[in-house]
């Protein structure tokens, strides 16, 4: 694991659960940086827009995170 148990506990204490519906955007390309999300259940597809074309580049599932770059920068 990349985090010690006490670090995980600190993150969980500050975390907020949110629910997204099918087809709902979690993060939009080009939008200002926002929070990091960790999927607890379900799946999400990562899409990238370039030159007017939308291309799926990944699928993420429970335990995986998105938006971490904004947290790290």
C-alpha positions in Angstrom: 0.0 0.0 0.0 1.1 3.5 -0.7 -0.4 5.0 2.5 0.0 4.0 6.1 -3.1 3.0 8.0 -3.1 6.3 9.9 -2.9 8.2 6.7 -5.9 6.3 5.3 -7.9 7.0 8.5 -7.1 10.8 8.2 -8.4 10.8 4.6 -11.5 8.9 5.5 -12.3 11.3 8.3 -12.3 14.2 5.8 -14.0 12.3 3.0 -17.5 12.9 1.7 -19.5 10.2 -0.1 -21.2 11.3 -3.3 -23.3 9.3 -5.8 -23.2 9.6 -9.5 -25.8 8.1 -11.9 -25.3 6.3 -15.2 -23.9 8.6 -17.8 -23.3 11.4 -15.4 -19.9 13.2 -15.7 -17.7 13.0 -12.6 -14.8 15.1 -14.0 -14.9 17.1 -17.3 -11.8 17.5 -19.4 -10.5 21.0 -19.3 -12.5 22.0 -16.2 -10.6 23.6 -13.3 -9.0 21.0 -11.0 -11.3 19.6 -8.3 -11.5 16.8 -5.8 -10.1 13.3 -6.0 -12.6 10.5 -6.2 -12.3 6.9 -5.1 -14.9 4.5 -6.5 -16.5 2.4 -3.8 -18.8 0.6 -6.2 -19.8 0.5 -9.9 -17.6 1.3 -12.9 -16.6 4.5 -14.7 -15.3 5.0 -18.2 -12.6 7.6 -18.9 -13.1 9.5 -22.1 -10.7 11.9 -23.8 -11.8 14.5 -26.4 -9.3 15.5 -29.1 -10.0 17.1 -32.5 -13.8 16.7 -32.0 -13.5 12.9 -31.4 -14.3 11.3 -28.1 -12.2 8.2 -27.3 -12.6 5.8 -24.4 -9.2 5.3 -22.8 -9.8 3.4 -19.6 -12.4 1.9 -17.3 -12.1 2.1 -13.6 -13.8 0.1 -10.8 -14.0 -0.1 -7.1 -10.9 0.9 -5.2 -9.5 2.9 -8.1 -9.3 6.7 -8.1 -9.6 9.6 -10.5 -8.7 13.3 -10.1 -5.6 12.5 -8.1 -3.5 14.7 -10.3 -5.3 17.8 -9.0 -4.7 16.7 -5.4 -1.0 16.1 -6.1 -0.5 19.4 -7.9 
